[in-house]
């Protein structure tokens, strides 16, 4: 069995995929998920996975999270829209 490892950066990339797909920030998703509020259009299991990844990023970075530069965010959005 192959072992696979993750770090804060790889989790942040996965989180950005959720954010791009559902057009909601991880911070907002996490707040709503932990409050028990429904997030329309996001399946409950995906909410759970997303919130868990977000919590792991915070844990791995001692609460700092991953800083995203504005240009990288815009480039990611442009690539997503290009499809």
HUJOQUI-V639849 format. One record per residue. RES is the residue in one small letter. PSI is psi in whole degrees, -180 to 180 (none if undefined). Layout:
BEGIN
RES_PSI + RES_PSI
END
This chain:
BEGIN
x_129 + x_135 + x_138 + x_141 + x_153 + x_161 + x_-178 + x_-38 + x_-43 + x_-37 + x_-38 + x_-37 + x_-42 + x_-41 + x_-40 + x_-32 + x_-44 + x_-46 + x_-43 + x_-40 + x_-42 + x_-1 + x_49 + x_144 + x_155 + x_-36 + x_-45 + x_-45 + x_-48 + x_-44 + x_-44 + x_-41 + x_-47 + x_-24 + x_-8 + x_10 + x_147 + x_145 + x_104 + x_135 + x_-6 + x_114 + x_146 + x_-41 + x_-41 + x_-35 + x_-44 + x_-47 + x_-47 + x_-49 + x_-39 + x_-43 + x_-44 + x_-45 + x_-39 + x_-39 + x_-47 + x_-41 + x_-45 + x_-20 + x_18 + x_39 + x_-3 + x_-29 + x_-176 + x_124 + x_130 + x_132 + x_148 + x_-39 + x_-39 + x_-39 + x_-45 + x_-39 + x_-44 + x_-42 + x_-40 + x_-42 + x_-38 + x_-40 + x_-23 + x_-20 + x_none
END
